[in-house]
Amino acid sequence: MKISDVRVVTVRIPLKVPKRFATRTVSYRDYTIATVFTDEGLVGWGYCWGTLLVSIAIEELLREVLIGEDPFAINRLWNKMYKAMAVWDRRGISSRAIAAIDIALWDLLGRACGMPIYRLLGGFRDKVPAYYSGGYYPVNCSTDAELLGYLEKEFSTYVQKGFKAFKMKVGGVSLSLDLKRIELARKIIGDEADLMIDANNVWDPDTAIAIARQLEKYRIRWLEEPVAIDDLVGCARVAANVPMPVAIGENHFTRWDFREIVDRKAASILQGDPTLMGGITEWLNLAGVAATYGLILAPHWTHDLNVQVGAARPEVLYIEYFELESDVFNFQRLLKNPVKASDGFVRPPDGPGHGLELDEDAVKHYAYKGSTAF
């Protein structure tokens, strides 16, 4: 069996209500979908949180690297793709492009074997703990009371749905208002639930330390991305001086980024995301590091795919969960069988590979600038 073609499309899906967080406002989400075809008719597809630049990288730099290759030689193909991209870009765009292809190859392998990916990877469990991720600042909430009311309604809804862990945004309003929001969140979810806060890289190290110390009484499970993405020295200083674990990694790429995080002791919870950091193949390298050093993994973002790695590896504490109705992560508009949580757990979908089924009409509808892979 040989790879006969690789096709790619980027989609843009608007949010119903734009959402603010500490560093920017989001009004739409872009995703890149890559489909790998073989000369025997077997097909696999993968995706990433991407842009049109990711599609261009796949079309112009990776497609020719893959045509005629054995689709089951996934490790060799990862190395081949990485070397092809290394002289142009070794992090954001290239890691996303490689990730979409790599996930498509794992999907293809699973379909060929008639097995879900998590079982191909060893199958540690059949359901994965998930935390509800929300607590944004919607642009239609213009007063303190509206923001507090939004958070109360949102978190109350997901308490009722059985979640035992929650994450909320901070750093986008005054500290006094954020403290009220955190206090309210803790009251709503109760003393036993985990509460995480995400600063989205907005603070300097001294500010992060000072604020984190004020949060100790709220029993914060982790402080996420407290300082600038590349300030690992500063992040290590935060991690050494705050009363809760620090979590980073959603904006870090490849095993080498994570090696530096570990070496500098910048975080003890690593949020590497297969759809961003180079695919499942590269994420498995991170899992090996976590297993060796006793670190926790909490994969960022797309639970529909990350449930596969979460079910495969014991190092995963939680996966991040967004429901379509929360209007933050909306890739599920493209799926016929979106993955839903039940009582705070997510189960891998039935079917081989990643088990997800694309709605081709939806992909065509949201295709960016009219491009389409079908």
Order of alpha helices (4+ residues) and beta strands (2+ residues): beta-beta-beta-alpha-alpha-alpha-alpha-alpha-beta-beta-alpha-beta-alpha-beta-alpha-beta-alpha-beta-alpha-beta-alpha-beta-alpha-beta-beta-beta-alpha
